């Protein structure tokens, strides 16, 4: 079974965020950093080279695959700011209908900038998803 490539590292989150050239994207990331640290009561950690994650949990699938992953996080990608909502969005239809301009995939919320979102709704979404993850797994 292949090993997960993206893992928690000891790299500096502050240094990474300081390398973001686009000022709006950098400020959005600093805002997410503060919000997610407050919600998770966890310090940010780098996961791989480009993901900022908060907290962690251990998963084990029926297939036998297992590993560790962050409870929530974000990544400043070239096209979008990616916000990780690990349980996905099926339990959050009401919040998603009010959150603002976005796209999603299984566990990723893609936005151009935080000004496109209702921040109060975003905070509720992140908080509820963290709560759901920690009910499903033992969060650290």
TORRORO-460408 format. One line per field, with one value per atom (N, C-alpha, C, O, CB): x, y, z; atom name; residue number from 1; residue in three letters. Coordinates in Angstrom, 2 decimals. Glycine has a CB too. Layout:
east = [X_...] $
north = [Y_...] $
up = [Z_...] $
atom = [CA_...] $
seq = [NUM_...] $
type = [ala_...] $
//
This chain:
east = [0.84_0.00_0.89_1.85_-0.96_0.58_1.42_1.25_0.20_1.06_2.33_2.35_1.87_2.17_3.77_1.13_0.64_1.83_2.71_-0.32_1.85_2.98_2.91_3.94_3.05_1.71_1.55_1.50_0.59_0.28_2.49_2.59_2.89_3.35_3.67_2.62_2.95_4.47_5.22_2.40_4.90_6.33_6.65_5.75_6.78_7.91_8.35_8.64_9.21_9.59_8.26_8.50_7.69_6.66_8.14_8.16_7.53_6.31_6.41_8.54_5.18_3.95_4.13_3.76_2.72_4.68_4.89_5.78_5.49_5.50_6.85_7.76_7.03_7.15_9.02_6.27_5.53_4.54_4.50_4.78_3.75_2.75_3.42_2.85_1.86_4.61_5.36_5.82_6.17_6.53_5.84_6.27_5.13_5.37_6.85_3.92_2.79_2.88_2.75_1.41_3.11_3.35_2.10_2.18_3.86_0.95_-0.30_-0.73_-1.03_-1.41_-0.78_-1.08_-2.47_-2.64_-0.96_-3.46_-4.82_-4.85_-5.45_-5.81_-4.22_-4.21_-3.45_-3.87_-3.58_-2.34_-1.56_-2.39_-2.41_-0.25_-3.09_-3.93_-5.10_-5.47_-4.47_-5.68_-6.74_-6.22_-6.90_-7.31_-5.01_-4.41_-4.14_-4.34_-3.11_-3.69_-3.46_-4.77_-4.81_-2.76_-5.83_-7.15_-7.63_-8.14_-8.18_-7.45_-7.82_-6.98_-7.49_-7.64_-5.70_-4.81_-5.37_-5.49_-3.39_-5.71_-6.25_-7.58_-7.81_-6.42_-8.47_-9.79_-9.68_-10.33_-10.66_-8.87_-8.78_-8.04_-8.35_-8.09_-7.06_-6.40_-7.39_-7.39_-5.18_-8.23_-9.25_-10.25_-10.56_-10.00_-10.75_-11.78_-11.23_-11.89_-12.33_-10.03_-9.47_-8.70_-8.41_-8.58_-8.36_-7.51_-6.18_-5.60_-8.24_-5.71_-4.47_-3.61_-4.12_-4.76_-2.31_-1.37_-1.30_-1.42_0.04_-1.10_-0.98_0.31_1.34_-1.02_0.22_1.38_1.37_0.32_1.35_2.55_2.65_2.45_2.98_4.03_1.69_1.49_2.00_1.41_-0.05_3.09_3.75_4.32_4.66_2.76_4.43_5.04_4.05_4.45_5.80_2.75_1.82_0.50_-0.37_1.54_0.32_-0.95_-0.71_0.22_-1.57_-1.55_-1.53_-2.67_-3.84_-1.66_-2.33_-3.34_-3.42_-2.48_-3.05_-4.56_-4.83_-5.35_-6.26_-5.85_-4.78_-5.18_-4.83_-4.30_-6.67_-5.13_-4.96_-5.80_-6.24_-3.48_-5.99_-6.74_-6.15_-5.49_-8.27_-6.39_-5.92_-7.14_-8.15_-5.19_-7.02_-8.11_-7.66_-6.47_-8.60_-8.62_-8.37_-9.58_-10.69_-8.07_-9.36_-10.43_-10.60_-9.71_-10.15_-11.75_-12.04_-11.02_-10.76_-13.46_-10.45_-9.45_-8.13_-7.27_-9.20_-7.99_-6.74_-5.84_-4.92_-6.00_-6.11_-5.32_-5.58_-6.72_-5.67_-4.51_-4.65_-3.59_-2.60_-4.55_-3.82_-2.87_-3.33_-4.35_-2.63_-2.59_-2.91_-3.16_-2.53_-1.76_-4.08_-4.44_-4.87_-5.15_-5.55_-4.94_-5.37_-6.89_-7.57_-4.80_-7.42_-8.87_-9.48_-10.58_-9.17_-8.77_-9.16_-7.89_-6.85_-10.21_-7.99_-6.81_-7.09_-8.24_-5.67_-6.02_-6.15_-4.84_-3.78_-6.56_-4.94_-3.77_-3.97_-4.97_-3.49_-3.01_-3.09_-2.61_-1.41_-2.27_-3.49_-3.15_-3.12_-3.58_-4.17_-2.57_-2.42_-3.77_-3.93_-1.71_-4.74_-6.04_-7.00_-7.78_-6.68_-6.94_-7.92_-7.27_-6.16_-9.07_-7.97_-7.65_-8.48_-9.71_-7.96_-7.83_-8.52_-8.67_-7.69_-7.75_-9.90_-10.20_-10.69_-11.62_-11.27_-10.07_-10.37_-11.44_-11.25_-9.11_-12.56_-13.70_-13.76_-14.43_-15.08_-13.07_-12.78_-14.00_-13.93_-11.95_-15.12_-16.25_-17.04_-18.03_-17.19_-16.62_-17.37_-18.50_-18.54_-17.91_-19.42_-20.43_-21.86_-22.78_-20.31_-22.08_-23.45_-24.27_-25.49_-23.41_-23.63_-24.37_-24.51_-25.03_-23.68_-24.04_-23.98_-24.67_-24.24_-22.54_-25.72_-26.39_-26.91_-26.79_-27.53_-27.48_-28.02_-26.90_-27.04_-28.76_-25.80_-24.68_-24.10_-23.78_-23.59_-23.97_-23.37_-24.24_-23.72_-23.15_-25.54_-26.43_-26.31_-26.74_-27.88_-25.72_-25.61_-24.17_-23.94_-26.20_-23.20_-21.81_-21.24_-20.37_-20.96_-21.71_-21.19_-20.60_-20.82_-20.13_-19.84_-19.30_-18.18_-17.17_-18.78_-18.39_-17.43_-17.65_-18.63_-17.54_-16.73_-16.86_-16.42_-15.70_-16.01_-16.85_-16.44_-16.04_-16.44_-17.55_-15.26_-15.05_-15.33_-15.94_-13.58_-14.93_-15.30_-15.12_-16.07_-14.48_-13.94_-13.67_-13.03_-12.51_-12.78_-13.07_-12.39_-13.38_-14.26_-11.35_-13.23_-13.99_-13.02_-12.00_-14.61_-13.33_-12.45_-13.05_-14.21_-12.24_-12.25_-12.68_-11.55_-10.37_-13.10_-11.92_-10.91_-10.32_-9.11_-11.52_-11.20_-10.77_-11.86_-13.02_-10.51_-11.46_-12.41_-13.53_-14.61_-11.70_-13.27_-14.32_-15.51_-16.58_-13.76_-15.34_-16.44_-17.37_-18.44_-15.90_-16.95_-17.70_-18.27_-17.76_-16.82_-19.34_-19.86_-18.99_-19.07_-21.41_-18.17_-17.21_-17.87_-17.34_-16.30_-19.01_-19.73_-20.15_-20.03_-20.96_-20.65_-21.06_-19.83_-19.89_-21.83_-18.73_-17.50_-17.04_-16.67_-16.39_-17.08_-16.65_-17.57_-17.09_-16.67_-18.88_-19.82_-19.52_-19.54_-21.27_-19.24_-18.94_-17.69_-17.70_-18.75_-16.63_-15.39_-15.62_-15.20_-14.25_-16.29_-16.52_-17.37_-17.05_-17.22_-18.42_-19.27_-18.55_-18.74_-20.54_-17.71_-16.98_-15.93_-15.71_-16.32_-15.28_-14.29_-15.00_-14.51_-13.55_-16.16_-16.93_-17.32_-17.21_-18.20_-17.76_-18.15_-16.95_-17.07_-18.75_-15.81_-14.60_-14.21_-13.84_-13.43_-14.29_-13.87_-14.89_-14.57_-13.63_-16.12_-17.11_-16.85_-17.13_-18.56_-16.33_-16.09_-14.74_-14.60_-16.15_-13.77_-12.40_-11.91_-12.53_-11.44_-10.82_-10.18_-9.26_-8.25_-9.38_-9.62_-8.81_-7.75_-7.98_-9.69_-6.59_-5.48_-5.13_-4.23_-4.25] $
north = [-1.17_0.00_1.24_1.31_0.00_2.21_3.40_4.29_4.35_4.19_4.98_5.86_7.25_7.71_5.93_7.91_9.25_10.21_10.21_9.70_11.01_11.91_13.18_13.70_12.26_13.69_14.93_14.61_13.92_15.69_15.12_14.87_16.17_17.14_13.81_16.16_17.30_17.48_16.51_17.10_18.74_19.05_20.04_20.55_19.61_20.32_21.33_22.67_23.56_20.85_22.82_24.08_25.20_24.96_23.95_26.41_27.58_28.05_28.35_28.72_28.09_28.60_30.09_30.54_28.38_30.84_32.27_32.55_33.44_32.89_31.81_31.98_31.67_32.41_31.08_30.57_30.21_31.31_31.73_28.88_31.78_32.81_34.10_34.85_33.08_34.37_35.56_35.51_36.55_35.74_34.34_34.21_34.46_34.47_32.82_34.65_34.87_36.29_37.26_34.65_36.40_37.71_38.58_39.79_37.51_37.99_38.75_39.18_38.34_37.90_40.48_41.01_40.61_40.29_42.53_40.63_40.25_38.79_38.45_40.49_37.93_36.51_36.27_35.46_35.69_36.97_36.83_37.27_36.60_37.66_38.42_38.90_37.95_37.73_40.30_37.39_36.39_35.18_34.65_35.95_34.75_33.60_33.92_33.07_33.18_35.13_35.52_35.55_35.19_36.89_35.98_35.98_34.54_34.25_36.72_33.66_32.25_31.62_30.83_31.46_31.95_31.44_31.76_30.87_32.05_33.02_33.43_32.75_32.27_34.95_32.70_32.10_30.61_30.12_32.31_29.90_28.45_28.08_27.07_27.81_28.88_28.63_28.81_28.04_29.57_29.84_30.07_28.92_28.42_31.39_28.50_27.46_26.11_25.41_27.31_25.76_24.44_24.42_23.35_23.98_25.60_25.70_24.96_24.36_25.11_25.02_24.37_25.36_26.21_23.11_25.25_26.04_25.46_24.25_26.05_26.33_25.92_25.14_25.42_27.14_24.16_23.36_23.28_23.30_21.93_23.19_22.96_21.48_20.63_23.45_21.19_19.82_19.84_20.48_19.35_19.16_19.26_20.66_21.30_18.94_21.13_22.43_23.59_24.74_22.39_23.30_24.39_24.36_25.20_24.39_23.44_23.36_23.74_23.24_21.94_24.63_25.00_24.25_24.47_26.57_23.37_22.54_22.80_23.31_21.10_22.44_22.67_21.39_20.75_23.83_21.01_19.79_18.60_18.76_19.80_17.40_16.21_15.08_15.10_15.80_14.09_12.90_11.72_11.88_13.06_10.55_9.32_8.63_8.43_8.38_8.26_7.55_6.15_5.90_8.34_5.26_3.92_3.49_3.42_2.91_3.20_2.79_1.28_0.55_3.26_0.82_-0.62_-1.34_-2.52_-0.86_-0.62_-1.20_-1.50_-2.20_-0.26_-0.96_-1.13_0.09_0.23_-2.33_0.99_2.22_3.07_3.23_3.00_3.61_4.49_5.57_5.47_3.70_6.60_7.70_8.80_8.67_8.25_9.87_11.05_12.21_12.33_11.38_13.07_14.21_15.36_15.16_13.84_16.56_17.73_17.79_17.23_19.04_18.46_18.55_19.62_19.44_18.88_20.71_21.76_22.48_22.34_22.77_23.23_23.95_24.73_24.85_22.99_25.28_26.05_26.01_25.67_27.50_26.39_26.47_27.58_27.60_25.11_28.49_29.56_29.05_29.11_30.80_28.55_28.03_29.17_30.28_26.94_28.89_29.92_30.51_31.73_29.34_29.64_30.10_30.50_31.45_29.03_29.78_29.96_29.80_29.27_28.98_30.28_29.96_28.72_28.75_31.19_27.64_26.40_26.27_26.36_25.18_26.05_25.86_24.43_24.00_26.91_23.69_22.27_22.05_22.35_21.49_21.51_21.15_19.63_19.06_21.84_18.97_17.54_16.63_15.61_17.13_16.91_15.99_16.20_15.50_16.14_17.15_17.46_18.42_19.02_16.17_18.56_19.63_19.13_19.95_20.52_17.83_17.31_17.68_17.77_15.81_17.89_18.27_19.78_20.24_17.69_20.54_21.99_22.74_23.84_22.44_22.16_22.77_24.17_25.06_21.89_24.37_25.69_26.72_27.81_25.62_26.38_27.32_27.59_28.74_26.77_26.56_26.72_27.59_28.28_25.35_27.56_28.39_29.87_30.73_27.93_30.18_31.57_32.08_33.26_31.68_31.22_31.59_32.61_33.39_30.36_32.60_33.53_32.80_31.60_34.44_33.52_33.00_31.99_32.32_34.15_30.76_29.68_28.52_28.48_29.18_27.59_26.29_25.25_25.58_26.19_24.02_22.96_21.71_21.50_22.64_20.88_19.49_18.70_19.24_19.22_17.48_16.61_17.27_17.31_15.35_17.77_18.40_19.77_20.30_17.52_20.35_21.62_22.71_22.52_21.47_23.84_25.04_25.97_26.37_25.71_26.32_27.17_28.57_28.73_26.58_29.57_30.96_31.79_31.46_31.52_32.87_33.79_34.62_34.82_34.72_35.10_35.93_35.85_35.58_37.43_36.10_36.01_37.04_36.83_36.18_38.17_39.17_38.64_39.26_40.40_37.51_36.89_36.10_35.67_35.98_35.91_35.08_35.90_36.96_33.97_35.38_35.91_35.28_34.07_35.59_36.08_35.55_34.88_33.91_36.65_35.40_34.79_33.36_32.44_35.65_33.19_31.86_30.96_29.78_31.97_31.50_30.72_30.21_29.05_31.55_31.07_30.67_29.56_28.61_31.90_29.68_28.63_27.32_26.26_29.07_27.40_26.21_25.50_24.29_26.57_26.26_25.66_25.08_23.95_26.71_25.82_25.34_24.06_23.12_26.42_24.03_22.84_21.65_20.51_23.13_21.90_20.79_20.23_19.02_21.23_21.09_20.64_19.82_18.76_21.86_20.29_19.55_18.17_17.17_20.34_18.12_16.84_15.90_14.72_17.07_16.41_15.57_15.01_13.84_16.39_15.84_15.41_14.48_13.79_16.62_14.47_13.48_12.13_11.08_13.97_12.18_10.97_10.32_9.10_11.28_11.15_10.69_11.31_12.24_11.05_10.81_11.44_12.53_12.24_10.38_13.76_14.89_15.24_15.19_16.12_15.61_16.04_17.47_18.02_15.14] $
up = [0.00_0.00_0.00_0.77_1.22_-0.85_-0.96_0.28_0.91_-2.23_0.58_1.74_1.33_0.23_2.36_2.20_1.96_1.84_2.69_3.09_0.78_0.54_1.37_1.80_-0.93_1.59_2.34_3.83_4.30_1.91_4.55_5.99_6.72_6.13_6.29_8.01_8.86_8.86_8.96_10.31_8.75_8.76_9.86_10.54_7.38_10.04_11.01_10.35_10.98_11.75_9.09_8.37_9.01_9.64_6.87_8.84_9.44_8.65_7.46_9.55_9.32_8.71_8.41_7.32_9.65_9.33_9.16_7.95_7.15_10.42_7.84_6.70_5.39_4.41_6.85_5.36_4.16_3.78_2.62_4.37_4.73_4.42_3.96_3.16_5.64_4.47_4.06_2.62_2.05_4.95_2.02_0.62_-0.38_-1.58_0.39_0.10_-0.80_-1.36_-0.61_-0.06_-2.65_-3.28_-3.30_-3.08_-4.70_-3.57_-3.67_-2.27_-1.41_-4.36_-2.04_-0.71_-0.21_0.96_-0.72_-1.10_-0.70_-0.27_0.75_-1.86_-1.05_-0.71_0.60_1.42_-1.86_0.78_2.02_3.22_4.25_1.94_3.10_4.20_4.47_5.62_3.89_3.41_3.59_4.36_5.24_2.21_4.03_4.72_6.19_7.05_4.03_6.47_7.87_8.64_9.82_7.94_7.98_8.62_8.89_9.97_7.73_7.90_8.10_9.21_10.00_6.80_9.26_10.29_11.68_12.52_10.14_11.91_13.21_13.50_14.62_13.27_12.51_12.71_13.03_13.95_11.47_12.27_12.46_13.74_14.36_11.27_14.13_15.42_16.56_17.52_15.62_16.46_17.49_17.55_18.64_17.23_16.40_16.36_16.84_17.61_14.94_16.40_16.72_18.03_18.57_15.62_18.53_19.71_19.46_20.37_20.96_18.22_17.80_17.03_16.30_16.93_17.19_16.41_15.00_14.80_17.08_14.04_12.64_12.43_13.04_11.72_11.54_11.13_9.62_8.98_11.78_9.04_7.60_7.33_8.05_7.04_6.31_5.82_4.38_3.51_5.90_4.15_2.86_2.73_3.72_1.69_1.49_1.24_1.18_1.31_-0.03_1.00_0.70_1.46_1.20_-0.74_2.37_3.12_4.57_5.21_3.02_5.08_6.49_7.16_6.84_6.69_8.10_8.75_10.23_10.85_8.50_10.81_12.23_12.85_12.31_12.42_14.00_14.66_13.79_12.69_14.99_14.28_13.46_14.02_15.17_13.37_13.18_13.56_12.81_11.77_13.27_13.33_12.70_12.08_12.74_13.72_10.82_10.14_9.74_9.53_8.90_9.63_9.14_8.34_8.86_10.30_7.06_6.17_6.20_6.63_4.74_5.76_5.69_4.81_5.00_5.16_3.85_2.95_3.66_3.12_1.78_4.87_5.61_5.54_6.34_5.08_4.59_4.49_5.73_6.16_3.19_6.29_7.45_7.41_6.69_8.75_8.19_8.24_9.15_9.84_6.86_9.15_9.95_9.00_7.95_10.95_9.39_8.56_9.44_10.63_7.55_8.90_9.67_9.73_8.86_9.05_10.73_10.94_10.03_9.51_12.42_9.84_8.89_8.47_9.10_9.52_7.41_6.94_5.68_5.23_6.70_5.11_3.88_3.10_3.63_4.18_1.83_0.98_-0.05_-0.75_0.28_-0.13_-1.13_-2.49_-2.78_-0.69_-3.30_-4.62_-5.64_-5.36_-5.06_-6.80_-7.83_-8.24_-8.30_-9.04_-8.53_-9.02_-7.90_-8.05_-9.85_-6.78_-5.71_-4.35_-4.21_-5.86_-3.37_-1.99_-1.67_-1.79_-0.99_-1.26_-0.96_0.55_1.29_-1.56_0.99_2.41_2.56_1.87_2.95_3.47_3.62_4.68_5.86_3.99_4.25_5.10_5.04_4.18_4.61_5.95_5.84_5.77_5.07_6.97_6.46_6.31_5.02_4.78_7.49_4.19_2.98_3.28_4.36_2.35_2.35_2.45_2.56_2.66_1.27_2.54_2.50_3.73_3.64_2.37_4.87_6.08_6.26_7.27_7.30_5.27_5.43_4.29_3.92_5.54_3.74_2.59_2.89_2.06_2.14_4.07_4.42_4.49_3.93_5.77_5.16_5.23_3.85_3.53_6.15_3.03_1.71_0.80_-0.08_1.06_1.02_0.20_0.55_-0.23_0.37_1.71_2.18_2.19_2.45_3.56_1.93_2.17_1.18_1.54_2.14_-0.05_-1.05_-2.23_-2.41_-0.43_-3.04_-4.30_-4.04_-3.43_-5.19_-4.51_-4.26_-5.22_-5.96_-2.80_-5.20_-5.85_-4.82_-3.88_-7.19_-5.01_-4.10_-4.87_-6.02_-3.12_-4.21_-4.60_-3.33_-2.40_-5.18_-3.24_-2.12_-0.75_0.03_-2.18_-0.46_0.85_0.72_1.69_1.68_-0.47_-0.72_-1.09_-1.93_-1.82_-0.43_-0.74_-1.46_-0.89_0.56_-2.71_-3.51_-3.60_-3.98_-4.92_-3.25_-3.35_-3.94_-3.79_-1.96_-4.60_-5.14_-3.99_-3.91_-6.23_-3.11_-1.97_-0.89_-1.18_-2.40_0.34_1.44_1.34_1.87_2.76_0.65_0.49_-0.31_-0.30_-0.19_-1.01_-1.74_-0.82_-1.24_-2.84_0.43_1.37_2.51_2.85_1.93_3.10_4.35_5.44_5.68_4.55_6.09_7.05_8.25_8.80_7.52_8.66_9.78_9.41_10.22_10.18_8.20_7.73_7.57_7.93_6.38_7.05_6.92_8.28_8.42_6.27_9.27_10.62_11.16_11.78_11.58_10.92_11.35_10.64_11.25_11.08_9.34_8.55_9.09_9.30_7.08_9.30_9.80_11.19_11.46_9.85_12.07_13.44_13.44_14.17_14.27_12.64_12.61_12.00_12.44_11.83_10.99_10.38_11.33_11.36_9.08_12.10_13.10_14.16_14.57_13.75_14.61_15.62_15.08_15.79_16.02_13.84_13.24_13.16_13.48_11.84_12.73_12.63_13.99_14.11_12.04_15.00_16.34_16.99_17.96_17.23_16.49_16.94_16.25_16.81_16.66_15.03_14.26_14.60_14.54_12.77_14.94_15.21_16.51_17.04_14.03_17.02_18.17_17.63_16.99_19.05_17.87_17.39_18.40_19.61_17.09_17.88_18.75_18.46_19.08_18.57] $
atom = [N_CA_C_O_CB_N_CA_C_O_CB_N_CA_C_O_CB_N_CA_C_O_CB_N_CA_C_O_CB_N_CA_C_O_CB_N_CA_C_O_CB_N_CA_C_O_CB_N_CA_C_O_CB_N_CA_C_O_CB_N_CA_C_O_CB_N_CA_C_O_CB_N_CA_C_O_CB_N_CA_C_O_CB_N_CA_C_O_CB_N_CA_C_O_CB_N_CA_C_O_CB_N_CA_C_O_CB_N_CA_C_O_CB_N_CA_C_O_CB_N_CA_C_O_CB_N_CA_C_O_CB_N_CA_C_O_CB_N_CA_C_O_CB_N_CA_C_O_CB_N_CA_C_O_CB_N_CA_C_O_CB_N_CA_C_O_CB_N_CA_C_O_CB_N_CA_C_O_CB_N_CA_C_O_CB_N_CA_C_O_CB_N_CA_C_O_CB_N_CA_C_O_CB_N_CA_C_O_CB_N_CA_C_O_CB_N_CA_C_O_CB_N_CA_C_O_CB_N_CA_C_O_CB_N_CA_C_O_CB_N_CA_C_O_CB_N_CA_C_O_CB_N_CA_C_O_CB_N_CA_C_O_CB_N_CA_C_O_CB_N_CA_C_O_CB_N_CA_C_O_CB_N_CA_C_O_CB_N_CA_C_O_CB_N_CA_C_O_CB_N_CA_C_O_CB_N_CA_C_O_CB_N_CA_C_O_CB_N_CA_C_O_CB_N_CA_C_O_CB_N_CA_C_O_CB_N_CA_C_O_CB_N_CA_C_O_CB_N_CA_C_O_CB_N_CA_C_O_CB_N_CA_C_O_CB_N_CA_C_O_CB_N_CA_C_O_CB_N_CA_C_O_CB_N_CA_C_O_CB_N_CA_C_O_CB_N_CA_C_O_CB_N_CA_C_O_CB_N_CA_C_O_CB_N_CA_C_O_CB_N_CA_C_O_CB_N_CA_C_O_CB_N_CA_C_O_CB_N_CA_C_O_CB_N_CA_C_O_CB_N_CA_C_O_CB_N_CA_C_O_CB_N_CA_C_O_CB_N_CA_C_O_CB_N_CA_C_O_CB_N_CA_C_O_CB_N_CA_C_O_CB_N_CA_C_O_CB_N_CA_C_O_CB_N_CA_C_O_CB_N_CA_C_O_CB_N_CA_C_O_CB_N_CA_C_O_CB_N_CA_C_O_CB_N_CA_C_O_CB_N_CA_C_O_CB_N_CA_C_O_CB_N_CA_C_O_CB_N_CA_C_O_CB_N_CA_C_O_CB_N_CA_C_O_CB_N_CA_C_O_CB_N_CA_C_O_CB_N_CA_C_O_CB_N_CA_C_O_CB_N_CA_C_O_CB_N_CA_C_O_CB_N_CA_C_O_CB_N_CA_C_O_CB_N_CA_C_O_CB_N_CA_C_O_CB_N_CA_C_O_CB_N_CA_C_O_CB_N_CA_C_O_CB_N_CA_C_O_CB_N_CA_C_O_CB_N_CA_C_O_CB_N_CA_C_O_CB_N_CA_C_O_CB_N_CA_C_O_CB_N_CA_C_O_CB_N_CA_C_O_CB_N_CA_C_O_CB_N_CA_C_O_CB_N_CA_C_O_CB_N_CA_C_O_CB_N_CA_C_O_CB_N_CA_C_O_CB_N_CA_C_O_CB_N_CA_C_O_CB_N_CA_C_O_CB_N_CA_C_O_CB_N_CA_C_O_CB_N_CA_C_O_CB_N_CA_C_O_CB_N_CA_C_O_CB_N_CA_C_O_CB_N_CA_C_O_CB_N_CA_C_O_CB_N_CA_C_O_CB_N_CA_C_O_CB_N_CA_C_O_CB_N_CA_C_O_CB_N_CA_C_O_CB_N_CA_C_O_CB] $
seq = [1_1_1_1_1_2_2_2_2_2_3_3_3_3_3_4_4_4_4_4_5_5_5_5_5_6_6_6_6_6_7_7_7_7_7_8_8_8_8_8_9_9_9_9_9_10_10_10_10_10_11_11_11_11_11_12_12_12_12_12_13_13_13_13_13_14_14_14_14_14_15_15_15_15_15_16_16_16_16_16_17_17_17_17_17_18_18_18_18_18_19_19_19_19_19_20_20_20_20_20_21_21_21_21_21_22_22_22_22_22_23_23_23_23_23_24_24_24_24_24_25_25_25_25_25_26_26_26_26_26_27_27_27_27_27_28_28_28_28_28_29_29_29_29_29_30_30_30_30_30_31_31_31_31_31_32_32_32_32_32_33_33_33_33_33_34_34_34_34_34_35_35_35_35_35_36_36_36_36_36_37_37_37_37_37_38_38_38_38_38_39_39_39_39_39_40_40_40_40_40_41_41_41_41_41_42_42_42_42_42_43_43_43_43_43_44_44_44_44_44_45_45_45_45_45_46_46_46_46_46_47_47_47_47_47_48_48_48_48_48_49_49_49_49_49_50_50_50_50_50_51_51_51_51_51_52_52_52_52_52_53_53_53_53_53_54_54_54_54_54_55_55_55_55_55_56_56_56_56_56_57_57_57_57_57_58_58_58_58_58_59_59_59_59_59_60_60_60_60_60_61_61_61_61_61_62_62_62_62_62_63_63_63_63_63_64_64_64_64_64_65_65_65_65_65_66_66_66_66_66_67_67_67_67_67_68_68_68_68_68_69_69_69_69_69_70_70_70_70_70_71_71_71_71_71_72_72_72_72_72_73_73_73_73_73_74_74_74_74_74_75_75_75_75_75_76_76_76_76_76_77_77_77_77_77_78_78_78_78_78_79_79_79_79_79_80_80_80_80_80_81_81_81_81_81_82_82_82_82_82_83_83_83_83_83_84_84_84_84_84_85_85_85_85_85_86_86_86_86_86_87_87_87_87_87_88_88_88_88_88_89_89_89_89_89_90_90_90_90_90_91_91_91_91_91_92_92_92_92_92_93_93_93_93_93_94_94_94_94_94_95_95_95_95_95_96_96_96_96_96_97_97_97_97_97_98_98_98_98_98_99_99_99_99_99_100_100_100_100_100_101_101_101_101_101_102_102_102_102_102_103_103_103_103_103_104_104_104_104_104_105_105_105_105_105_106_106_106_106_106_107_107_107_107_107_108_108_108_108_108_109_109_109_109_109_110_110_110_110_110_111_111_111_111_111_112_112_112_112_112_113_113_113_113_113_114_114_114_114_114_115_115_115_115_115_116_116_116_116_116_117_117_117_117_117_118_118_118_118_118_119_119_119_119_119_120_120_120_120_120_121_121_121_121_121_122_122_122_122_122_123_123_123_123_123_124_124_124_124_124_125_125_125_125_125_126_126_126_126_126_127_127_127_127_127_128_128_128_128_128_129_129_129_129_129_130_130_130_130_130_131_131_131_131_131_132_132_132_132_132_133_133_133_133_133_134_134_134_134_134_135_135_135_135_135_136_136_136_136_136_137_137_137_137_137_138_138_138_138_138_139_139_139_139_139_140_140_140_140_140] $
type = [unk_unk_unk_unk_unk_unk_unk_unk_unk_unk_unk_unk_unk_unk_unk_unk_unk_unk_unk_unk_unk_unk_unk_unk_unk_unk_unk_unk_unk_unk_unk_unk_unk_unk_unk_unk_unk_unk_unk_unk_unk_unk_unk_unk_unk_unk_unk_unk_unk_unk_unk_unk_unk_unk_unk_unk_unk_unk_unk_unk_unk_unk_unk_unk_unk_unk_unk_unk_unk_unk_unk_unk_unk_unk_unk_unk_unk_unk_unk_unk_unk_unk_unk_unk_unk_unk_unk_unk_unk_unk_unk_unk_unk_unk_unk_unk_unk_unk_unk_unk_unk_unk_unk_unk_unk_unk_unk_unk_unk_unk_unk_unk_unk_unk_unk_unk_unk_unk_unk_unk_unk_unk_unk_unk_unk_unk_unk_unk_unk_unk_unk_unk_unk_unk_unk_unk_unk_unk_unk_unk_unk_unk_unk_unk_unk_unk_unk_unk_unk_unk_unk_unk_unk_unk_unk_unk_unk_unk_unk_unk_unk_unk_unk_unk_unk_unk_unk_unk_unk_unk_unk_unk_unk_unk_unk_unk_unk_unk_unk_unk_unk_unk_unk_unk_unk_unk_unk_unk_unk_unk_unk_unk_unk_unk_unk_unk_unk_unk_unk_unk_unk_unk_unk_unk_unk_unk_unk_unk_unk_unk_unk_unk_unk_unk_unk_unk_unk_unk_unk_unk_unk_unk_unk_unk_unk_unk_unk_unk_unk_unk_unk_unk_unk_unk_unk_unk_unk_unk_unk_unk_unk_unk_unk_unk_unk_unk_unk_unk_unk_unk_unk_unk_unk_unk_unk_unk_unk_unk_unk_unk_unk_unk_unk_unk_unk_unk_unk_unk_unk_unk_unk_unk_unk_unk_unk_unk_unk_unk_unk_unk_unk_unk_unk_unk_unk_unk_unk_unk_unk_unk_unk_unk_unk_unk_unk_unk_unk_unk_unk_unk_unk_unk_unk_unk_unk_unk_unk_unk_unk_unk_unk_unk_unk_unk_unk_unk_unk_unk_unk_unk_unk_unk_unk_unk_unk_unk_unk_unk_unk_unk_unk_unk_unk_unk_unk_unk_unk_unk_unk_unk_unk_unk_unk_unk_unk_unk_unk_unk_unk_unk_unk_unk_unk_unk_unk_unk_unk_unk_unk_unk_unk_unk_unk_unk_unk_unk_unk_unk_unk_unk_unk_unk_unk_unk_unk_unk_unk_unk_unk_unk_unk_unk_unk_unk_unk_unk_unk_unk_unk_unk_unk_unk_unk_unk_unk_unk_unk_unk_unk_unk_unk_unk_unk_unk_unk_unk_unk_unk_unk_unk_unk_unk_unk_unk_unk_unk_unk_unk_unk_unk_unk_unk_unk_unk_unk_unk_unk_unk_unk_unk_unk_unk_unk_unk_unk_unk_unk_unk_unk_unk_unk_unk_unk_unk_unk_unk_unk_unk_unk_unk_unk_unk_unk_unk_unk_unk_unk_unk_unk_unk_unk_unk_unk_unk_unk_unk_unk_unk_unk_unk_unk_unk_unk_unk_unk_unk_unk_unk_unk_unk_unk_unk_unk_unk_unk_unk_unk_unk_unk_unk_unk_unk_unk_unk_unk_unk_unk_unk_unk_unk_unk_unk_unk_unk_unk_unk_unk_unk_unk_unk_unk_unk_unk_unk_unk_unk_unk_unk_unk_unk_unk_unk_unk_unk_unk_unk_unk_unk_unk_unk_unk_unk_unk_unk_unk_unk_unk_unk_unk_unk_unk_unk_unk_unk_unk_unk_unk_unk_unk_unk_unk_unk_unk_unk_unk_unk_unk_unk_unk_unk_unk_unk_unk_unk_unk_unk_unk_unk_unk_unk_unk_unk_unk_unk_unk_unk_unk_unk_unk_unk_unk_unk_unk_unk_unk_unk_unk_unk_unk_unk_unk_unk_unk_unk_unk_unk_unk_unk_unk_unk_unk_unk_unk_unk_unk_unk_unk_unk_unk_unk_unk_unk_unk_unk_unk_unk_unk_unk_unk_unk_unk_unk_unk_unk_unk_unk_unk_unk_unk_unk_unk_unk_unk_unk_unk_unk_unk_unk_unk_unk_unk_unk_unk_unk_unk_unk_unk_unk_unk_unk_unk_unk_unk_unk_unk_unk_unk_unk_unk_unk_unk_unk_unk_unk_unk_unk_unk_unk_unk_unk_unk_unk_unk_unk_unk_unk_unk_unk_unk_unk_unk_unk_unk_unk_unk_unk_unk_unk_unk_unk_unk_unk_unk_unk_unk_unk_unk_unk_unk_unk] $
//
